[in-house]
């Protein structure tokens, strides 16, 4: 099997490793910044190379050979010159010292990946956005959006009916 896995392209491997994490084609597409059609095409090609019928079987084979998927961890390219020690504690102290700069543009002109802490509500919109392409809402947030949309729809229907009634009264008089 390792010889067959070696024939897979890096894109096919990425897709199958995310399939092993139970991601859908749409979620994989958002993560890899490709279309869902491309994800499905890569998985179909990988299935034929590996000689299996199901995407979960292919994903298990790849994980057995390559190991589980690990996202890249962002490390800021800016490291100050003042600390040049070989102690592991020095790296931790740099991280702690510069944690207050998260989300700002550093001296080298790079924007850090972390966002600054804000006191805004953590309520996500019920649709995908550029900053949040995956649905990661908890049950409470989902129930809130269901109730809010239902109340909004009922209010809109009531306003529509009230407008029709007002129009009919206006036209009959």
Chimera marker file (.cmm) of the C-alpha trace (Angstrom):
<marker_set name="trace">
<marker id="1" x="0.000" y="0.000" z="0.000" r="1" g="1" b="0" radius="0.5"/>
<marker id="2" x="2.863" y="2.413" z="0.690" r="1" g="1" b="0" radius="0.5"/>
<marker id="3" x="3.836" y="2.259" z="-2.988" r="1" g="1" b="0" radius="0.5"/>
<marker id="4" x="0.309" y="3.260" z="-4.011" r="1" g="1" b="0" radius="0.5"/>
<marker id="5" x="0.200" y="6.080" z="-1.470" r="1" g="1" b="0" radius="0.5"/>
<marker id="6" x="3.521" y="7.346" z="-2.851" r="1" g="1" b="0" radius="0.5"/>
<marker id="7" x="1.803" y="7.795" z="-6.252" r="1" g="1" b="0" radius="0.5"/>
<marker id="8" x="-0.707" y="10.280" z="-4.792" r="1" g="1" b="0" radius="0.5"/>
<marker id="9" x="-0.181" y="13.999" z="-5.396" r="1" g="1" b="0" radius="0.5"/>
<marker id="10" x="0.239" y="16.385" z="-2.444" r="1" g="1" b="0" radius="0.5"/>
<marker id="11" x="-3.241" y="17.785" z="-3.146" r="1" g="1" b="0" radius="0.5"/>
<marker id="12" x="-4.797" y="14.328" z="-3.034" r="1" g="1" b="0" radius="0.5"/>
<marker id="13" x="-2.974" y="13.581" z="0.219" r="1" g="1" b="0" radius="0.5"/>
<marker id="14" x="-4.199" y="16.830" z="1.792" r="1" g="1" b="0" radius="0.5"/>
<marker id="15" x="-7.784" y="16.062" z="0.819" r="1" g="1" b="0" radius="0.5"/>
<marker id="16" x="-7.666" y="12.490" z="2.130" r="1" g="1" b="0" radius="0.5"/>
<marker id="17" x="-6.038" y="13.520" z="5.405" r="1" g="1" b="0" radius="0.5"/>
<marker id="18" x="-8.889" y="15.970" z="5.972" r="1" g="1" b="0" radius="0.5"/>
<marker id="19" x="-11.441" y="13.298" z="5.013" r="1" g="1" b="0" radius="0.5"/>
<marker id="20" x="-9.962" y="11.278" z="7.866" r="1" g="1" b="0" radius="0.5"/>
<marker id="21" x="-10.836" y="14.197" z="10.159" r="1" g="1" b="0" radius="0.5"/>
<marker id="22" x="-14.492" y="13.805" z="9.009" r="1" g="1" b="0" radius="0.5"/>
<marker id="23" x="-14.492" y="17.024" z="6.982" r="1" g="1" b="0" radius="0.5"/>
<marker id="24" x="-16.961" y="17.439" z="4.127" r="1" g="1" b="0" radius="0.5"/>
<marker id="25" x="-15.855" y="18.367" z="0.615" r="1" g="1" b="0" radius="0.5"/>
<marker id="26" x="-17.059" y="21.944" z="1.174" r="1" g="1" b="0" radius="0.5"/>
<marker id="27" x="-15.054" y="22.271" z="4.388" r="1" g="1" b="0" radius="0.5"/>
<marker id="28" x="-11.957" y="20.825" z="2.738" r="1" g="1" b="0" radius="0.5"/>
<marker id="29" x="-12.400" y="23.241" z="-0.177" r="1" g="1" b="0" radius="0.5"/>
<marker id="30" x="-12.617" y="26.196" z="2.204" r="1" g="1" b="0" radius="0.5"/>
<marker id="31" x="-9.532" y="25.048" z="4.106" r="1" g="1" b="0" radius="0.5"/>
<marker id="32" x="-7.417" y="24.455" z="0.993" r="1" g="1" b="0" radius="0.5"/>
<marker id="33" x="-8.899" y="27.433" z="-0.898" r="1" g="1" b="0" radius="0.5"/>
<marker id="34" x="-10.035" y="25.336" z="-3.854" r="1" g="1" b="0" radius="0.5"/>
<marker id="35" x="-13.485" y="24.477" z="-5.212" r="1" g="1" b="0" radius="0.5"/>
<marker id="36" x="-15.517" y="21.539" z="-3.850" r="1" g="1" b="0" radius="0.5"/>
<marker id="37" x="-15.503" y="20.103" z="-7.381" r="1" g="1" b="0" radius="0.5"/>
<marker id="38" x="-11.689" y="20.025" z="-7.301" r="1" g="1" b="0" radius="0.5"/>
<marker id="39" x="-11.782" y="18.280" z="-3.916" r="1" g="1" b="0" radius="0.5"/>
<marker id="40" x="-14.148" y="15.611" z="-5.251" r="1" g="1" b="0" radius="0.5"/>
<marker id="41" x="-12.024" y="15.181" z="-8.369" r="1" g="1" b="0" radius="0.5"/>
<marker id="42" x="-8.841" y="14.713" z="-6.318" r="1" g="1" b="0" radius="0.5"/>
<marker id="43" x="-10.562" y="12.183" z="-4.085" r="1" g="1" b="0" radius="0.5"/>
<marker id="44" x="-11.966" y="10.228" z="-7.079" r="1" g="1" b="0" radius="0.5"/>
<marker id="45" x="-8.493" y="10.056" z="-8.631" r="1" g="1" b="0" radius="0.5"/>
<marker id="46" x="-7.010" y="8.932" z="-5.310" r="1" g="1" b="0" radius="0.5"/>
<marker id="47" x="-9.661" y="6.203" z="-4.994" r="1" g="1" b="0" radius="0.5"/>
<marker id="48" x="-8.682" y="4.776" z="-8.374" r="1" g="1" b="0" radius="0.5"/>
<marker id="49" x="-4.955" y="4.924" z="-7.537" r="1" g="1" b="0" radius="0.5"/>
<marker id="50" x="-5.476" y="3.207" z="-4.175" r="1" g="1" b="0" radius="0.5"/>
<marker id="51" x="-7.987" y="0.703" z="-5.589" r="1" g="1" b="0" radius="0.5"/>
<marker id="52" x="-10.721" y="1.310" z="-3.006" r="1" g="1" b="0" radius="0.5"/>
<marker id="53" x="-14.369" y="2.313" z="-3.329" r="1" g="1" b="0" radius="0.5"/>
<marker id="54" x="-14.943" y="4.642" z="-0.400" r="1" g="1" b="0" radius="0.5"/>
<marker id="55" x="-13.231" y="7.858" z="0.566" r="1" g="1" b="0" radius="0.5"/>
<marker id="56" x="-13.037" y="6.796" z="4.215" r="1" g="1" b="0" radius="0.5"/>
<marker id="57" x="-11.145" y="3.648" z="3.229" r="1" g="1" b="0" radius="0.5"/>
<marker id="58" x="-8.677" y="5.720" z="1.229" r="1" g="1" b="0" radius="0.5"/>
<marker id="59" x="-8.271" y="8.168" z="4.102" r="1" g="1" b="0" radius="0.5"/>
<marker id="60" x="-7.497" y="5.347" z="6.551" r="1" g="1" b="0" radius="0.5"/>
<marker id="61" x="-4.875" y="3.920" z="4.208" r="1" g="1" b="0" radius="0.5"/>
<marker id="62" x="-3.190" y="7.312" z="3.843" r="1" g="1" b="0" radius="0.5"/>
<marker id="63" x="-3.207" y="7.916" z="7.612" r="1" g="1" b="0" radius="0.5"/>
<marker id="64" x="-1.674" y="4.500" z="8.239" r="1" g="1" b="0" radius="0.5"/>
<marker id="65" x="1.166" y="5.299" z="5.836" r="1" g="1" b="0" radius="0.5"/>
<marker id="66" x="1.638" y="9.067" z="6.295" r="1" g="1" b="0" radius="0.5"/>
<marker id="67" x="0.271" y="9.761" z="9.772" r="1" g="1" b="0" radius="0.5"/>
<marker id="68" x="-2.579" y="12.094" z="10.801" r="1" g="1" b="0" radius="0.5"/>
<marker id="69" x="-3.059" y="15.583" z="9.369" r="1" g="1" b="0" radius="0.5"/>
<marker id="70" x="-1.430" y="18.405" z="11.303" r="1" g="1" b="0" radius="0.5"/>
<marker id="71" x="-2.044" y="22.026" z="10.452" r="1" g="1" b="0" radius="0.5"/>
<marker id="72" x="0.927" y="24.300" z="10.105" r="1" g="1" b="0" radius="0.5"/>
<marker id="73" x="1.546" y="26.417" z="13.166" r="1" g="1" b="0" radius="0.5"/>
<marker id="74" x="2.174" y="30.062" z="12.464" r="1" g="1" b="0" radius="0.5"/>
<marker id="75" x="5.325" y="31.529" z="13.924" r="1" g="1" b="0" radius="0.5"/>
<marker id="76" x="5.886" y="35.242" z="13.716" r="1" g="1" b="0" radius="0.5"/>
<marker id="77" x="8.809" y="36.106" z="11.438" r="1" g="1" b="0" radius="0.5"/>
<marker id="78" x="9.847" y="38.894" z="13.804" r="1" g="1" b="0" radius="0.5"/>
<marker id="79" x="12.282" y="37.765" z="16.497" r="1" g="1" b="0" radius="0.5"/>
<marker id="80" x="14.070" y="40.522" z="18.402" r="1" g="1" b="0" radius="0.5"/>
<marker id="81" x="17.888" y="40.581" z="18.299" r="1" g="1" b="0" radius="0.5"/>
<marker id="82" x="18.233" y="41.355" z="21.995" r="1" g="1" b="0" radius="0.5"/>
<marker id="83" x="17.563" y="37.786" z="23.191" r="1" g="1" b="0" radius="0.5"/>
<marker id="84" x="20.045" y="35.245" z="21.813" r="1" g="1" b="0" radius="0.5"/>
<marker id="85" x="20.100" y="32.528" z="24.457" r="1" g="1" b="0" radius="0.5"/>
<marker id="86" x="19.887" y="28.782" z="24.060" r="1" g="1" b="0" radius="0.5"/>
<marker id="87" x="17.541" y="28.310" z="27.011" r="1" g="1" b="0" radius="0.5"/>
<marker id="88" x="14.036" y="27.006" z="26.266" r="1" g="1" b="0" radius="0.5"/>
<marker id="89" x="12.608" y="29.424" z="28.841" r="1" g="1" b="0" radius="0.5"/>
<marker id="90" x="13.844" y="32.343" z="26.733" r="1" g="1" b="0" radius="0.5"/>
<marker id="91" x="11.496" y="31.443" z="23.886" r="1" g="1" b="0" radius="0.5"/>
<marker id="92" x="8.559" y="31.283" z="26.284" r="1" g="1" b="0" radius="0.5"/>
<marker id="93" x="9.454" y="34.657" z="27.778" r="1" g="1" b="0" radius="0.5"/>
<marker id="94" x="9.578" y="36.185" z="24.275" r="1" g="1" b="0" radius="0.5"/>
<marker id="95" x="6.137" y="34.794" z="23.504" r="1" g="1" b="0" radius="0.5"/>
<marker id="96" x="4.704" y="36.093" z="26.770" r="1" g="1" b="0" radius="0.5"/>
<marker id="97" x="6.392" y="39.474" z="26.397" r="1" g="1" b="0" radius="0.5"/>
<marker id="98" x="5.020" y="39.973" z="22.880" r="1" g="1" b="0" radius="0.5"/>
<marker id="99" x="1.555" y="38.498" z="23.466" r="1" g="1" b="0" radius="0.5"/>
<marker id="100" x="0.130" y="42.014" z="23.866" r="1" g="1" b="0" radius="0.5"/>
<marker id="101" x="1.090" y="42.771" z="20.228" r="1" g="1" b="0" radius="0.5"/>
<marker id="102" x="-1.119" y="40.015" z="18.772" r="1" g="1" b="0" radius="0.5"/>
<marker id="103" x="-3.028" y="41.184" z="15.711" r="1" g="1" b="0" radius="0.5"/>
<marker id="104" x="-0.794" y="44.200" z="15.140" r="1" g="1" b="0" radius="0.5"/>
<marker id="105" x="1.716" y="44.839" z="12.393" r="1" g="1" b="0" radius="0.5"/>
<marker id="106" x="5.215" y="44.163" z="13.669" r="1" g="1" b="0" radius="0.5"/>
<marker id="107" x="8.353" y="46.149" z="12.914" r="1" g="1" b="0" radius="0.5"/>
<marker id="108" x="9.128" y="43.900" z="9.942" r="1" g="1" b="0" radius="0.5"/>
<marker id="109" x="5.741" y="44.782" z="8.392" r="1" g="1" b="0" radius="0.5"/>
<marker id="110" x="4.121" y="41.392" z="8.976" r="1" g="1" b="0" radius="0.5"/>
<marker id="111" x="0.616" y="41.062" z="10.372" r="1" g="1" b="0" radius="0.5"/>
<marker id="112" x="0.507" y="38.500" z="13.163" r="1" g="1" b="0" radius="0.5"/>
<marker id="113" x="-2.037" y="35.699" z="12.846" r="1" g="1" b="0" radius="0.5"/>
<marker id="114" x="-3.509" y="36.102" z="16.296" r="1" g="1" b="0" radius="0.5"/>
<marker id="115" x="-6.354" y="38.527" z="16.786" r="1" g="1" b="0" radius="0.5"/>
<marker id="116" x="-6.394" y="41.018" z="19.634" r="1" g="1" b="0" radius="0.5"/>
<marker id="117" x="-8.755" y="40.294" z="22.496" r="1" g="1" b="0" radius="0.5"/>
<marker id="118" x="-12.003" y="42.192" z="22.120" r="1" g="1" b="0" radius="0.5"/>
<marker id="119" x="-15.097" y="42.475" z="24.234" r="1" g="1" b="0" radius="0.5"/>
<marker id="120" x="-17.474" y="42.030" z="21.305" r="1" g="1" b="0" radius="0.5"/>
<marker id="121" x="-20.026" y="39.264" z="21.329" r="1" g="1" b="0" radius="0.5"/>
<marker id="122" x="-18.806" y="35.880" z="20.176" r="1" g="1" b="0" radius="0.5"/>
<marker id="123" x="-22.023" y="35.349" z="18.214" r="1" g="1" b="0" radius="0.5"/>
<marker id="124" x="-21.181" y="34.232" z="14.704" r="1" g="1" b="0" radius="0.5"/>
<marker id="125" x="-23.420" y="34.940" z="11.719" r="1" g="1" b="0" radius="0.5"/>
<marker id="126" x="-25.360" y="31.889" z="10.503" r="1" g="1" b="0" radius="0.5"/>
<marker id="127" x="-23.560" y="31.899" z="7.152" r="1" g="1" b="0" radius="0.5"/>
<marker id="128" x="-19.967" y="31.438" z="6.016" r="1" g="1" b="0" radius="0.5"/>
<marker id="129" x="-17.693" y="34.474" z="6.009" r="1" g="1" b="0" radius="0.5"/>
<marker id="130" x="-14.145" y="34.987" z="4.833" r="1" g="1" b="0" radius="0.5"/>
<marker id="131" x="-12.812" y="35.015" z="8.396" r="1" g="1" b="0" radius="0.5"/>
<marker id="132" x="-14.968" y="32.049" z="9.434" r="1" g="1" b="0" radius="0.5"/>
<marker id="133" x="-15.562" y="29.681" z="6.497" r="1" g="1" b="0" radius="0.5"/>
<marker id="134" x="-16.538" y="26.691" z="8.651" r="1" g="1" b="0" radius="0.5"/>
<marker id="135" x="-19.622" y="26.313" z="10.815" r="1" g="1" b="0" radius="0.5"/>
<marker id="136" x="-18.212" y="26.158" z="14.322" r="1" g="1" b="0" radius="0.5"/>
<marker id="137" x="-21.287" y="27.342" z="16.227" r="1" g="1" b="0" radius="0.5"/>
<marker id="138" x="-22.302" y="25.525" z="19.363" r="1" g="1" b="0" radius="0.5"/>
<marker id="139" x="-25.842" y="24.286" z="20.026" r="1" g="1" b="0" radius="0.5"/>
<marker id="140" x="-26.854" y="27.433" z="21.898" r="1" g="1" b="0" radius="0.5"/>
<marker id="141" x="-25.780" y="29.704" z="19.057" r="1" g="1" b="0" radius="0.5"/>
<marker id="142" x="-27.607" y="27.555" z="16.514" r="1" g="1" b="0" radius="0.5"/>
<marker id="143" x="-30.799" y="27.611" z="18.589" r="1" g="1" b="0" radius="0.5"/>
<marker id="144" x="-30.502" y="31.378" z="18.968" r="1" g="1" b="0" radius="0.5"/>
<marker id="145" x="-30.258" y="31.866" z="15.188" r="1" g="1" b="0" radius="0.5"/>
<marker id="146" x="-33.200" y="29.510" z="14.574" r="1" g="1" b="0" radius="0.5"/>
<marker id="147" x="-35.346" y="31.479" z="17.026" r="1" g="1" b="0" radius="0.5"/>
<marker id="148" x="-34.160" y="34.866" z="15.694" r="1" g="1" b="0" radius="0.5"/>
<marker id="149" x="-34.891" y="33.921" z="12.088" r="1" g="1" b="0" radius="0.5"/>
<marker id="150" x="-38.304" y="32.493" z="13.037" r="1" g="1" b="0" radius="0.5"/>
<marker id="151" x="-39.237" y="35.668" z="14.963" r="1" g="1" b="0" radius="0.5"/>
<marker id="152" x="-37.987" y="37.835" z="12.101" r="1" g="1" b="0" radius="0.5"/>
<marker id="153" x="-39.999" y="35.818" z="9.574" r="1" g="1" b="0" radius="0.5"/>
<marker id="154" x="-43.157" y="36.048" z="11.726" r="1" g="1" b="0" radius="0.5"/>
<marker id="155" x="-42.681" y="39.799" z="12.170" r="1" g="1" b="0" radius="0.5"/>
<marker id="156" x="-42.140" y="40.259" z="8.426" r="1" g="1" b="0" radius="0.5"/>
<marker id="157" x="-45.242" y="38.221" z="7.583" r="1" g="1" b="0" radius="0.5"/>
<marker id="158" x="-47.287" y="40.275" z="10.065" r="1" g="1" b="0" radius="0.5"/>
<marker id="159" x="-46.047" y="43.524" z="8.577" r="1" g="1" b="0" radius="0.5"/>
<marker id="160" x="-46.864" y="42.254" z="5.084" r="1" g="1" b="0" radius="0.5"/>
<marker id="161" x="-50.414" y="41.302" z="6.102" r="1" g="1" b="0" radius="0.5"/>
<marker id="162" x="-50.917" y="44.621" z="7.911" r="1" g="1" b="0" radius="0.5"/>
<marker id="163" x="-49.762" y="46.456" z="4.794" r="1" g="1" b="0" radius="0.5"/>
<marker id="164" x="-52.182" y="44.485" z="2.608" r="1" g="1" b="0" radius="0.5"/>
<marker id="165" x="-55.044" y="45.199" z="4.984" r="1" g="1" b="0" radius="0.5"/>
<marker id="166" x="-54.218" y="48.912" z="5.043" r="1" g="1" b="0" radius="0.5"/>
<marker id="167" x="-54.052" y="48.958" z="1.247" r="1" g="1" b="0" radius="0.5"/>
<marker id="168" x="-57.415" y="47.183" z="0.922" r="1" g="1" b="0" radius="0.5"/>
<marker id="169" x="-59.039" y="49.671" z="3.354" r="1" g="1" b="0" radius="0.5"/>
<marker id="170" x="-57.526" y="52.561" z="1.431" r="1" g="1" b="0" radius="0.5"/>
<marker id="171" x="-58.779" y="51.258" z="-1.895" r="1" g="1" b="0" radius="0.5"/>
<marker id="172" x="-62.309" y="50.413" z="-0.580" r="1" g="1" b="0" radius="0.5"/>
<marker id="173" x="-62.926" y="53.895" z="0.849" r="1" g="1" b="0" radius="0.5"/>
<link id1="1" id2="2" r="1" g="1" b="0" radius="0.2"/>
<link id1="2" id2="3" r="1" g="1" b="0" radius="0.2"/>
<link id1="3" id2="4" r="1" g="1" b="0" radius="0.2"/>
<link id1="4" id2="5" r="1" g="1" b="0" radius="0.2"/>
<link id1="5" id2="6" r="1" g="1" b="0" radius="0.2"/>
<link id1="6" id2="7" r="1" g="1" b="0" radius="0.2"/>
<link id1="7" id2="8" r="1" g="1" b="0" radius="0.2"/>
<link id1="8" id2="9" r="1" g="1" b="0" radius="0.2"/>
<link id1="9" id2="10" r="1" g="1" b="0" radius="0.2"/>
<link id1="10" id2="11" r="1" g="1" b="0" radius="0.2"/>
<link id1="11" id2="12" r="1" g="1" b="0" radius="0.2"/>
<link id1="12" id2="13" r="1" g="1" b="0" radius="0.2"/>
<link id1="13" id2="14" r="1" g="1" b="0" radius="0.2"/>
<link id1="14" id2="15" r="1" g="1" b="0" radius="0.2"/>
<link id1="15" id2="16" r="1" g="1" b="0" radius="0.2"/>
<link id1="16" id2="17" r="1" g="1" b="0" radius="0.2"/>
<link id1="17" id2="18" r="1" g="1" b="0" radius="0.2"/>
<link id1="18" id2="19" r="1" g="1" b="0" radius="0.2"/>
<link id1="19" id2="20" r="1" g="1" b="0" radius="0.2"/>
<link id1="20" id2="21" r="1" g="1" b="0" radius="0.2"/>
<link id1="21" id2="22" r="1" g="1" b="0" radius="0.2"/>
<link id1="22" id2="23" r="1" g="1" b="0" radius="0.2"/>
<link id1="23" id2="24" r="1" g="1" b="0" radius="0.2"/>
<link id1="24" id2="25" r="1" g="1" b="0" radius="0.2"/>
<link id1="25" id2="26" r="1" g="1" b="0" radius="0.2"/>
<link id1="26" id2="27" r="1" g="1" b="0" radius="0.2"/>
<link id1="27" id2="28" r="1" g="1" b="0" radius="0.2"/>
<link id1="28" id2="29" r="1" g="1" b="0" radius="0.2"/>
<link id1="29" id2="30" r="1" g="1" b="0" radius="0.2"/>
<link id1="30" id2="31" r="1" g="1" b="0" radius="0.2"/>
<link id1="31" id2="32" r="1" g="1" b="0" radius="0.2"/>
<link id1="32" id2="33" r="1" g="1" b="0" radius="0.2"/>
<link id1="33" id2="34" r="1" g="1" b="0" radius="0.2"/>
<link id1="34" id2="35" r="1" g="1" b="0" radius="0.2"/>
<link id1="35" id2="36" r="1" g="1" b="0" radius="0.2"/>
<link id1="36" id2="37" r="1" g="1" b="0" radius="0.2"/>
<link id1="37" id2="38" r="1" g="1" b="0" radius="0.2"/>
<link id1="38" id2="39" r="1" g="1" b="0" radius="0.2"/>
<link id1="39" id2="40" r="1" g="1" b="0" radius="0.2"/>
<link id1="40" id2="41" r="1" g="1" b="0" radius="0.2"/>
<link id1="41" id2="42" r="1" g="1" b="0" radius="0.2"/>
<link id1="42" id2="43" r="1" g="1" b="0" radius="0.2"/>
<link id1="43" id2="44" r="1" g="1" b="0" radius="0.2"/>
<link id1="44" id2="45" r="1" g="1" b="0" radius="0.2"/>
<link id1="45" id2="46" r="1" g="1" b="0" radius="0.2"/>
<link id1="46" id2="47" r="1" g="1" b="0" radius="0.2"/>
<link id1="47" id2="48" r="1" g="1" b="0" radius="0.2"/>
<link id1="48" id2="49" r="1" g="1" b="0" radius="0.2"/>
<link id1="49" id2="50" r="1" g="1" b="0" radius="0.2"/>
<link id1="50" id2="51" r="1" g="1" b="0" radius="0.2"/>
<link id1="51" id2="52" r="1" g="1" b="0" radius="0.2"/>
<link id1="52" id2="53" r="1" g="1" b="0" radius="0.2"/>
<link id1="53" id2="54" r="1" g="1" b="0" radius="0.2"/>
<link id1="54" id2="55" r="1" g="1" b="0" radius="0.2"/>
<link id1="55" id2="56" r="1" g="1" b="0" radius="0.2"/>
<link id1="56" id2="57" r="1" g="1" b="0" radius="0.2"/>
<link id1="57" id2="58" r="1" g="1" b="0" radius="0.2"/>
<link id1="58" id2="59" r="1" g="1" b="0" radius="0.2"/>
<link id1="59" id2="60" r="1" g="1" b="0" radius="0.2"/>
<link id1="60" id2="61" r="1" g="1" b="0" radius="0.2"/>
<link id1="61" id2="62" r="1" g="1" b="0" radius="0.2"/>
<link id1="62" id2="63" r="1" g="1" b="0" radius="0.2"/>
<link id1="63" id2="64" r="1" g="1" b="0" radius="0.2"/>
<link id1="64" id2="65" r="1" g="1" b="0" radius="0.2"/>
<link id1="65" id2="66" r="1" g="1" b="0" radius="0.2"/>
<link id1="66" id2="67" r="1" g="1" b="0" radius="0.2"/>
<link id1="67" id2="68" r="1" g="1" b="0" radius="0.2"/>
<link id1="68" id2="69" r="1" g="1" b="0" radius="0.2"/>
<link id1="69" id2="70" r="1" g="1" b="0" radius="0.2"/>
<link id1="70" id2="71" r="1" g="1" b="0" radius="0.2"/>
<link id1="71" id2="72" r="1" g="1" b="0" radius="0.2"/>
<link id1="72" id2="73" r="1" g="1" b="0" radius="0.2"/>
<link id1="73" id2="74" r="1" g="1" b="0" radius="0.2"/>
<link id1="74" id2="75" r="1" g="1" b="0" radius="0.2"/>
<link id1="75" id2="76" r="1" g="1" b="0" radius="0.2"/>
<link id1="76" id2="77" r="1" g="1" b="0" radius="0.2"/>
<link id1="77" id2="78" r="1" g="1" b="0" radius="0.2"/>
<link id1="78" id2="79" r="1" g="1" b="0" radius="0.2"/>
<link id1="79" id2="80" r="1" g="1" b="0" radius="0.2"/>
<link id1="80" id2="81" r="1" g="1" b="0" radius="0.2"/>
<link id1="81" id2="82" r="1" g="1" b="0" radius="0.2"/>
<link id1="82" id2="83" r="1" g="1" b="0" radius="0.2"/>
<link id1="83" id2="84" r="1" g="1" b="0" radius="0.2"/>
<link id1="84" id2="85" r="1" g="1" b="0" radius="0.2"/>
<link id1="85" id2="86" r="1" g="1" b="0" radius="0.2"/>
<link id1="86" id2="87" r="1" g="1" b="0" radius="0.2"/>
<link id1="87" id2="88" r="1" g="1" b="0" radius="0.2"/>
<link id1="88" id2="89" r="1" g="1" b="0" radius="0.2"/>
<link id1="89" id2="90" r="1" g="1" b="0" radius="0.2"/>
<link id1="90" id2="91" r="1" g="1" b="0" radius="0.2"/>
<link id1="91" id2="92" r="1" g="1" b="0" radius="0.2"/>
<link id1="92" id2="93" r="1" g="1" b="0" radius="0.2"/>
<link id1="93" id2="94" r="1" g="1" b="0" radius="0.2"/>
<link id1="94" id2="95" r="1" g="1" b="0" radius="0.2"/>
<link id1="95" id2="96" r="1" g="1" b="0" radius="0.2"/>
<link id1="96" id2="97" r="1" g="1" b="0" radius="0.2"/>
<link id1="97" id2="98" r="1" g="1" b="0" radius="0.2"/>
<link id1="98" id2="99" r="1" g="1" b="0" radius="0.2"/>
<link id1="99" id2="100" r="1" g="1" b="0" radius="0.2"/>
<link id1="100" id2="101" r="1" g="1" b="0" radius="0.2"/>
<link id1="101" id2="102" r="1" g="1" b="0" radius="0.2"/>
<link id1="102" id2="103" r="1" g="1" b="0" radius="0.2"/>
<link id1="103" id2="104" r="1" g="1" b="0" radius="0.2"/>
<link id1="104" id2="105" r="1" g="1" b="0" radius="0.2"/>
<link id1="105" id2="106" r="1" g="1" b="0" radius="0.2"/>
<link id1="106" id2="107" r="1" g="1" b="0" radius="0.2"/>
<link id1="107" id2="108" r="1" g="1" b="0" radius="0.2"/>
<link id1="108" id2="109" r="1" g="1" b="0" radius="0.2"/>
<link id1="109" id2="110" r="1" g="1" b="0" radius="0.2"/>
<link id1="110" id2="111" r="1" g="1" b="0" radius="0.2"/>
<link id1="111" id2="112" r="1" g="1" b="0" radius="0.2"/>
<link id1="112" id2="113" r="1" g="1" b="0" radius="0.2"/>
<link id1="113" id2="114" r="1" g="1" b="0" radius="0.2"/>
<link id1="114" id2="115" r="1" g="1" b="0" radius="0.2"/>
<link id1="115" id2="116" r="1" g="1" b="0" radius="0.2"/>
<link id1="116" id2="117" r="1" g="1" b="0" radius="0.2"/>
<link id1="117" id2="118" r="1" g="1" b="0" radius="0.2"/>
<link id1="118" id2="119" r="1" g="1" b="0" radius="0.2"/>
<link id1="119" id2="120" r="1" g="1" b="0" radius="0.2"/>
<link id1="120" id2="121" r="1" g="1" b="0" radius="0.2"/>
<link id1="121" id2="122" r="1" g="1" b="0" radius="0.2"/>
<link id1="122" id2="123" r="1" g="1" b="0" radius="0.2"/>
<link id1="123" id2="124" r="1" g="1" b="0" radius="0.2"/>
<link id1="124" id2="125" r="1" g="1" b="0" radius="0.2"/>
<link id1="125" id2="126" r="1" g="1" b="0" radius="0.2"/>
<link id1="126" id2="127" r="1" g="1" b="0" radius="0.2"/>
<link id1="127" id2="128" r="1" g="1" b="0" radius="0.2"/>
<link id1="128" id2="129" r="1" g="1" b="0" radius="0.2"/>
<link id1="129" id2="130" r="1" g="1" b="0" radius="0.2"/>
<link id1="130" id2="131" r="1" g="1" b="0" radius="0.2"/>
<link id1="131" id2="132" r="1" g="1" b="0" radius="0.2"/>
<link id1="132" id2="133" r="1" g="1" b="0" radius="0.2"/>
<link id1="133" id2="134" r="1" g="1" b="0" radius="0.2"/>
<link id1="134" id2="135" r="1" g="1" b="0" radius="0.2"/>
<link id1="135" id2="136" r="1" g="1" b="0" radius="0.2"/>
<link id1="136" id2="137" r="1" g="1" b="0" radius="0.2"/>
<link id1="137" id2="138" r="1" g="1" b="0" radius="0.2"/>
<link id1="138" id2="139" r="1" g="1" b="0" radius="0.2"/>
<link id1="139" id2="140" r="1" g="1" b="0" radius="0.2"/>
<link id1="140" id2="141" r="1" g="1" b="0" radius="0.2"/>
<link id1="141" id2="142" r="1" g="1" b="0" radius="0.2"/>
<link id1="142" id2="143" r="1" g="1" b="0" radius="0.2"/>
<link id1="143" id2="144" r="1" g="1" b="0" radius="0.2"/>
<link id1="144" id2="145" r="1" g="1" b="0" radius="0.2"/>
<link id1="145" id2="146" r="1" g="1" b="0" radius="0.2"/>
<link id1="146" id2="147" r="1" g="1" b="0" radius="0.2"/>
<link id1="147" id2="148" r="1" g="1" b="0" radius="0.2"/>
<link id1="148" id2="149" r="1" g="1" b="0" radius="0.2"/>
<link id1="149" id2="150" r="1" g="1" b="0" radius="0.2"/>
<link id1="150" id2="151" r="1" g="1" b="0" radius="0.2"/>
<link id1="151" id2="152" r="1" g="1" b="0" radius="0.2"/>
<link id1="152" id2="153" r="1" g="1" b="0" radius="0.2"/>
<link id1="153" id2="154" r="1" g="1" b="0" radius="0.2"/>
<link id1="154" id2="155" r="1" g="1" b="0" radius="0.2"/>
<link id1="155" id2="156" r="1" g="1" b="0" radius="0.2"/>
<link id1="156" id2="157" r="1" g="1" b="0" radius="0.2"/>
<link id1="157" id2="158" r="1" g="1" b="0" radius="0.2"/>
<link id1="158" id2="159" r="1" g="1" b="0" radius="0.2"/>
<link id1="159" id2="160" r="1" g="1" b="0" radius="0.2"/>
<link id1="160" id2="161" r="1" g="1" b="0" radius="0.2"/>
<link id1="161" id2="162" r="1" g="1" b="0" radius="0.2"/>
<link id1="162" id2="163" r="1" g="1" b="0" radius="0.2"/>
<link id1="163" id2="164" r="1" g="1" b="0" radius="0.2"/>
<link id1="164" id2="165" r="1" g="1" b="0" radius="0.2"/>
<link id1="165" id2="166" r="1" g="1" b="0" radius="0.2"/>
<link id1="166" id2="167" r="1" g="1" b="0" radius="0.2"/>
<link id1="167" id2="168" r="1" g="1" b="0" radius="0.2"/>
<link id1="168" id2="169" r="1" g="1" b="0" radius="0.2"/>
<link id1="169" id2="170" r="1" g="1" b="0" radius="0.2"/>
<link id1="170" id2="171" r="1" g="1" b="0" radius="0.2"/>
<link id1="171" id2="172" r="1" g="1" b="0" radius="0.2"/>
<link id1="172" id2="173" r="1" g="1" b="0" radius="0.2"/>
</marker_set>
